[in-house]
């Protein structure tokens, strides 16, 4: 393959990428590294990273997650069996819980979102 062919192929890939529209859920949220580390320092290393992704998904959604294993797994980019394992561990560490509304909650994220909502 010639350099020109590679450049055209690369340009085609770049052109075909769909750009998404920025939404309010894409905006930043406060993440306090020291507090996160302190709150998770006894957790296994892999679970800390997975928990961080769950929190990202939580804020992306703008609130509690539906209690739907397949949907959450898809949002995290893993299979349902893996999510169920993560979920079980996060429940055991009391990082997530199912609220009276039937949704999966994180206490600190709920507090931050309530504060944000009050300011809006």
N, C-alpha and C positions, 0 to 999 in steps of 0.2 A: 504494500500500500504506500502510495506517495504522500508526501507532506500535505499537498493540496487536498487529497482525498480525506485525510485525517481532519484537516481544518473544516472542510465542508460537513463532515459527519458530526464533528463537535458543534458546529453552528446549528445544525438541524436538531441536535439534542437540546441545546440551550433554548432554541425557539419553541420547541414543543413543550417545555416545562410550563405548567399552569401557575400563574401567580395568584395567590389568594388575596382577598381584600382584608385589610386590617380591621379587626373587630375589637370591641371593648375588652373581651376576654383575652385578647392577645397582649394587653398591656402588662406592665411589670406588676409584681406583687412583692411585698417585703419578705426577704429571706435573710435571716440573721444567722450567719455561719456559726458563730460561737454558740448561740442558743440551740441551733439544730444539732451541732456536734455534742453538746452537753446532754441534750434530750435523747440522743441516740447512741451515745458512746459505748453502751453495753450491748447494743444490738450487733449481730453479725454484720460484717462489712457489706456483703451483697444485699442484705435486707435494708440497710441504710440507703443505698442507691435506689432500690426499688421503691422505698417509702417516699423518697424525693420525687420520683416520677408520679406516684399516686397524688402527691400534693400538687404537682404541676397540673395534672389532669383536673383536679378539684378546682383550681383557680381558673383554668381554661374554661371549664363549664360554668363558672361563676357561682358555685355552690355545691351542695351535697351531690353525691353520685347516685344514680339509680342502682338499686340492689339487683343488678343483672350481671352475672358473672361473665357472660359472653360479650356484653357491651363494654364492660370495663377492660377485659382482656384485650379486646380490639383497640381500645383507646391507648392502652399501654404498649401495644405491639407485641403481645405474647399470646400463647395459647391459653385456653380456659383452664386447663389442668394446672399450669404454672401460676396463673392468677389465684386460683383457689388455695394453693400452697402459700403464696404471699399473703393473701387475705387472712388465712388462719393464723399466721405468725403475727401480722399486724394487730389482729384482735387480741392475741395473747399478750402482746406488749402494750395493749390499751392505747394504740395510736389511732385506730378507727373503731367505730361502733355503728350499729343500726339504730337510728332514732325512732321515736314514736311515729314519725311520718313514713317509716319504711325505707328511708334513704340511708346511704352510707355517709357518715359524718366524720369530721376531724374537729375536735374542740377548738384548737387554736385557729384553724382556718375559718371556722364559723365566726369567731370573735373578730378577726381581721375584716371579714366580709361585712359583718354588722357595722363596724366602725366606718368602713368605706361607704356603705349604703347611707348611713346617717349624714355623712359629709356631702353626699350627692343630693 
